[in-house]
Amino acid sequence: MNTNSKKTGLFRSCLLATVAMVLGACATTAPPPELRDPADPWEPYNRNMYAFNRAIDKAVLIPVATGYEAVVPDPVEQGVTNFLNNIQSVPTILNLLLQGRPGDAGRAFERLFVNTIFGIGGIFDIATDGNIPYYEEDFGQTLAIWGWEDSRYFILPFLGPSTIRDSVGRPFETAGPIPLGQYGSFFWHDLTQERPALIGVDLIQRRANLLPFENQIEDAFDEYLFVRDAWLQRRNFQITGESDTPDYDSFLEEDY
């Protein structure tokens, strides 16, 4: 098998294994339409897709990520995370400009420059030590800034939790020779030939970073609701900077 064939096979395997970091199988059925969360009117479909993705997650990605974490030293894992975050700075800069935030885009470019030059391609996060802020912006957030604020929750096959708005934004995040949303850069031409490997490493590293949360997901009364609410709250915070996280401690302390 030639090198291109091997890369193609790896790329297909990564796509098959791609799941949102926290996907879960649901043990309960969807409530009737009148009782559903307004943000999740397609809950029956979403629950079924959630269970499908979780099955793949448990069968493929969790074992691979667990093995990866067992053999790769923590400093190396941190370097991989730093490197991938540094690449992510490119679409972040573009989206900051589209959002009308040239000052923040300039600081994000400064971070990219410092980590690329002095952090050996981003392996070392020199910028954080220099108090240069970190930004994480995608085209879904840009669409929200442009006015598409409310959008239905929608679980994508293999790719996991999303919304209709964020799903529409995905093609713009993957428009370059390396997908812009996670790996991309129009001037990182040398990485183009390594796209399948980058996708695989990024997928495994991100899943490994989330392994500590697996017990919380497993212990949830309804994994689907736990993951959905956590994802929507995090997404709302990314867009608005405000969190509507319930006071779970007070809830647990109530007497019944």
N, C-alpha and C positions, 0 to 999 in steps of 0.2 A: 504494500500500500504506500503510495507516495505521500509526501508531506502535506500537500493540499487536501488529499482525501482524509488524512488523519485529522486535520483541522476542521474540515467540514463535519466529520463524525462527532468531534468534540462539541462543535457549535450546536449541532442538533441535540446532543445529549443534554447540553446546558439548557436549551430551550425547554426540553421535556421536563427537566428538574426545576425550572424556574418557578418559584412560588413566593408569595409575599411572606415576609419574615415570620409573621405570626398568623398562620392559617389554621383553622381548627375544624374538626368534625363536630356536627351538632347532634345532641341527643334528644332535642325537643323539636316539636313541629312549630311552624309559623302560626302566629295568632290570626284571627279573622281580620279582614281589611280595615274595619273600623277601629281596631285596637293597635294597628301597626304604627311604628314611628313614621312621621311625615317624611323624614329623610330616607326611609327605606321601604317604599311601597312595593318593591319587587322582592320582598323577603323570601317567599317560597323558592324562587329561582336562586337567589343569593345563598340560601342555606344549602341547597343541593350542590352548587358550584364550590362552596366552602368545604363541604365534606369531600368532594372529589380532589380538590387541591391538597387538603390535609392528608389524604391517603398517600398521595405522591410525596408529600413532605416527609411523612414518617417512613416510607419505604425507601426513599432515595436520599433526600437531602440531609436529614438529621444524622443518619449513620455516617455519611461522608464528612459532614461538618464536625461530628464528634471525633472521628479519626484524625481529621486535620488538626483540631485543637490539641489532641493528645500528643502529636509528634512535632508540631511547630512551636518553638519557644515563644513566649509572650512578647519579647522585644521585636521578633520578626513579624508577628501578627500585627503589632502596632505600626510597624513600618509599612506593611501592606495596606492597612487602613488609611494611613497618612497619604500614601501614594495615590490611592484611588480617590480620596477626598480632594487631592490637589488637581487631578484631572477634572473632577466635577466643577472646579472653579470656572472653567471656560463657559459652559452654558449658564452658570450663575451670573457671570458678568454680562452676558448677552441679555438675560432676562431682567437684570437690574436696569440696564439701559432702556429696555422696552417699557419698564414700569416708571420711567422718568426719574430715576435715581442715579444721576451721573456721579455724585459724590461717593455713594456707596460702591458703585461700579469701579471707581478709581481705587478705593481701598481694597476691593476684592482683587483687582489687578495687581496691586502692590503685594498682596498676600501671595498670589500666584507667582509673581516674579521672585520674591524672596525665597519661597520654599523650593522653587524650581532650580534657582541658581545656587543658593547656599545650603539648601536642604537635600541636595543630590536628587533632583527630580521629584522632590516632595516626600521622600522616605523619612526625612526628619522634619518635624513641624517647627521650624525656626520662627515663623511668623507669630504663632501664639505666644512664644516666649517674649517676642517683641511687642506684645499687646496690639497686634493687628487683628481686627475683628474678623470672625468667620461668618460668611453668609451662605445660605442654601436656598436657592430659588430655582423653580422650574416653570415651564410654560403654563401649567395648570394654575399656579399662583398668579402668573401674569394675567391670564384670562379673568381671574377673580378680581384683580385690581382694575381691570378694564370694565367691570360691571357684572360679570357672571358670578354672582356671589353664592347663590343657593343652587345645589345640584344633587340629584338623586345618587344614593349609594349604589355601587354597582361592582360586583366581584368579577374580575376577568379570569378566564381559564388560564391556569399556570401562573399568571402575573399577580393575582390576588386582589386585595381591597383597592377600590378606586371610586371615582364618581364619573358621571357622564362627562362633566367638564374636563376632568383630568384625563379621561380616556381620549377625548378629542385632542388634547394637548400632546399626547404621546408621540404621534408621528413627527411633530416638530422637534421632539427631543431625540429622535433617532434619524435625523435627516443627513447626518454627515457620514464619512467613511467609517468612523467609529461612532456608535450611538451617542448622540450629544447628551442625552439625559443622564447617562451614568458613566460614560467612558470617553466622551467625545472631545475633539479638538480639531479645528480646521488647520492648525499648524503642527499637530503632533503626527505628522505623516509617517514617521518611523514606526509608530505603534499600529498602523493600519493592518500590517501583515500578521500582527499578534492579536487581532480582535477576538477570535474564539477563546484563546487562553485568558485574555483579560476578563471576558464575560464569565468564564468559569471560576477564576480566582475571586472576582468580585462577588459572585453569587455565594460561593462557599464561605468567604470571609464574613459577609454580612450575616449569613445564617449562623455561623459560629459565634458572632457577637451577641446573638439573641438566645443562645442556648440557656443562659441563666434564668430566662423568663419562662422556660418551658413548664416548670412545675406550677407556676401561677395559672397558666393556661389550662393545664390538666385538671387543676383543682377547682376551676370555675364551675358554678352550677350550670351555666349555659355558655359554653365556649364561644359560640357564635356571637351572642350579645356582648360578651366580655371584649372580644377582639374588635367587633364593629364599633362599640362605643369608644374604646381606647383609640382606635384609628381615626375616627371622626373628630375626637377632641384634639388629638395631636395635629390633624390637618387644619382644624380651625385656628389653633394657636399659630401654626406656620403662616397662615394668611392674615389673621387679624392681630396677632400678638396677645389675644385674650384667651383665657382658659375657662371653660364652664364645667370643670371636673367636679362631680358631686363630692360631698363630705362623707366618704365611706366610713370613716371612723365613728362619726356620730350615728350613722345608720346602724352599724354593728353593735353599738352600745345601747340601743333602744331595747326596752323590755317588751316581751310579747306574752 
